[in-house]
Amino acid sequence: MAKPITFTAAIQAGNGGGAYCDVPFDVETTFAGQVPDPKRPSVLATIEGETFNTRLMKMGRPCHFVHVPKDVRTKLNKAIGDEIKISLVADNTPREIEIPTDLAKLLAKDKPAKTFFDSLSYTHRKEYVRWITEAKKEETRQSRLAKIIPLLHEGKRGI
């Protein structure tokens, strides 16, 4: 594993309630040869002891940024404007999702829905799976399962 790159940055407010920190170095040069796509490198980010997988992106901005998830901010008691220490390291670990048995059975019965589901990015597949697995009541889970195939037929990339 490559040596982590560590820096300190202020948490900034993103659109829609999200948060991020600007990455203060040339991401494409730094991660060239370490990841398949240095323009959007997959990294293992550690923010003050909390580690998670993410991608560094620009999204029309002049520099890359790292997303600071809400659950991480909450655990660390950090808010917009606070300084945080961030470590990044290239991550080429395959991103795999465990599909719940009930969802797998539904997808197996509908080839177009399964084909579309399989074509989705890791993040969007994870979103669908989380939507099912985080249902607190069995009735909610069953209701969501009933909605998934039509959503996939409509081409919905995420929930």
ZIWOLIN-V553627 format. One record per residue. N is the residue number from 0. RES is the residue in one letter. OMEGA is omega in whole degrees, 0 to 359 (999 if undefined). BURIAL is I if it has 9 or more other ideal C-beta (glycine too) atoms within 8 Angstrom, else O. Layout:
BEGIN
n:N res:RES omega:OMEGA burial:BURIAL
n:N res:RES omega:OMEGA burial:BURIAL
END
This chain:
BEGIN
n:0 res:M omega:179 burial:O
n:1 res:A omega:178 burial:O
n:2 res:K omega:179 burial:O
n:3 res:P omega:174 burial:O
n:4 res:I omega:185 burial:I
n:5 res:T omega:178 burial:O
n:6 res:F omega:177 burial:I
n:7 res:T omega:180 burial:O
n:8 res:A omega:177 burial:I
n:9 res:A omega:176 burial:O
n:10 res:I omega:179 burial:I
n:11 res:Q omega:179 burial:I
n:12 res:A omega:176 burial:O
n:13 res:G omega:176 burial:I
n:14 res:N omega:175 burial:O
n:15 res:G omega:175 burial:O
n:16 res:G omega:178 burial:O
n:17 res:G omega:179 burial:I
n:18 res:A omega:182 burial:I
n:19 res:Y omega:172 burial:I
n:20 res:C omega:175 burial:I
n:21 res:D omega:176 burial:I
n:22 res:V omega:189 burial:I
n:23 res:P omega:177 burial:O
n:24 res:F omega:181 burial:O
n:25 res:D omega:185 burial:O
n:26 res:V omega:184 burial:I
n:27 res:E omega:178 burial:O
n:28 res:T omega:183 burial:O
n:29 res:T omega:185 burial:I
n:30 res:F omega:177 burial:I
n:31 res:A omega:180 burial:O
n:32 res:G omega:179 burial:O
n:33 res:Q omega:183 burial:I
n:34 res:V omega:180 burial:I
n:35 res:P omega:183 burial:O
n:36 res:D omega:182 burial:O
n:37 res:P omega:176 burial:I
n:38 res:K omega:177 burial:O
n:39 res:R omega:187 burial:O
n:40 res:P omega:170 burial:I
n:41 res:S omega:181 burial:I
n:42 res:V omega:169 burial:I
n:43 res:L omega:182 burial:I
n:44 res:A omega:175 burial:I
n:45 res:T omega:178 burial:I
n:46 res:I omega:178 burial:I
n:47 res:E omega:176 burial:O
n:48 res:G omega:178 burial:O
n:49 res:E omega:185 burial:I
n:50 res:T omega:179 burial:O
n:51 res:F omega:176 burial:O
n:52 res:N omega:177 burial:I
n:53 res:T omega:173 burial:I
n:54 res:R omega:173 burial:O
n:55 res:L omega:184 burial:I
n:56 res:M omega:175 burial:O
n:57 res:K omega:181 burial:I
n:58 res:M omega:177 burial:O
n:59 res:G omega:181 burial:O
n:60 res:R omega:181 burial:O
n:61 res:P omega:179 burial:O
n:62 res:C omega:177 burial:I
n:63 res:H omega:176 burial:I
n:64 res:F omega:175 burial:I
n:65 res:V omega:178 burial:I
n:66 res:H omega:176 burial:I
n:67 res:V omega:186 burial:I
n:68 res:P omega:181 burial:O
n:69 res:K omega:181 burial:O
n:70 res:D omega:177 burial:O
n:71 res:V omega:178 burial:I
n:72 res:R omega:181 burial:I
n:73 res:T omega:180 burial:O
n:74 res:K omega:183 burial:O
n:75 res:L omega:182 burial:I
n:76 res:N omega:180 burial:O
n:77 res:K omega:182 burial:I
n:78 res:A omega:177 burial:O
n:79 res:I omega:180 burial:O
n:80 res:G omega:180 burial:O
n:81 res:D omega:175 burial:O
n:82 res:E omega:177 burial:O
n:83 res:I omega:177 burial:I
n:84 res:K omega:184 burial:I
n:85 res:I omega:173 burial:I
n:86 res:S omega:180 burial:I
n:87 res:L omega:174 burial:I
n:88 res:V omega:179 burial:I
n:89 res:A omega:182 burial:I
n:90 res:D omega:179 burial:I
n:91 res:N omega:178 burial:O
n:92 res:T omega:177 burial:O
n:93 res:P omega:180 burial:O
n:94 res:R omega:182 burial:O
n:95 res:E omega:181 burial:O
n:96 res:I omega:176 burial:O
n:97 res:E omega:182 burial:O
n:98 res:I omega:178 burial:O
n:99 res:P omega:184 burial:I
n:100 res:T omega:182 burial:O
n:101 res:D omega:177 burial:I
n:102 res:L omega:179 burial:I
n:103 res:A omega:179 burial:I
n:104 res:K omega:178 burial:O
n:105 res:L omega:181 burial:I
n:106 res:L omega:180 burial:I
n:107 res:A omega:181 burial:O
n:108 res:K omega:185 burial:O
n:109 res:D omega:185 burial:I
n:110 res:K omega:179 burial:O
n:111 res:P omega:179 burial:O
n:112 res:A omega:180 burial:I
n:113 res:K omega:179 burial:I
n:114 res:T omega:179 burial:O
n:115 res:F omega:179 burial:I
n:116 res:F omega:181 burial:I
n:117 res:D omega:181 burial:O
n:118 res:S omega:182 burial:O
n:119 res:L omega:176 burial:I
n:120 res:S omega:177 burial:O
n:121 res:Y omega:183 burial:O
n:122 res:T omega:181 burial:O
n:123 res:H omega:176 burial:I
n:124 res:R omega:179 burial:I
n:125 res:K omega:179 burial:I
n:126 res:E omega:179 burial:I
n:127 res:Y omega:181 burial:I
n:128 res:V omega:180 burial:I
n:129 res:R omega:179 burial:O
n:130 res:W omega:179 burial:I
n:131 res:I omega:188 burial:I
n:132 res:T omega:181 burial:O
n:133 res:E omega:176 burial:O
n:134 res:A omega:183 burial:I
n:135 res:K omega:181 burial:O
n:136 res:K omega:179 burial:O
n:137 res:E omega:179 burial:O
n:138 res:E omega:179 burial:O
n:139 res:T omega:179 burial:I
n:140 res:R omega:181 burial:I
n:141 res:Q omega:178 burial:O
n:142 res:S omega:179 burial:O
n:143 res:R omega:177 burial:I
n:144 res:L omega:180 burial:I
n:145 res:A omega:182 burial:O
n:146 res:K omega:188 burial:O
n:147 res:I omega:183 burial:I
n:148 res:I omega:176 burial:I
n:149 res:P omega:178 burial:O
n:150 res:L omega:179 burial:I
n:151 res:L omega:177 burial:I
n:152 res:H omega:178 burial:I
n:153 res:E omega:181 burial:O
n:154 res:G omega:180 burial:O
n:155 res:K omega:182 burial:O
n:156 res:R omega:181 burial:O
n:157 res:G omega:181 burial:O
n:158 res:I omega:999 burial:O
END
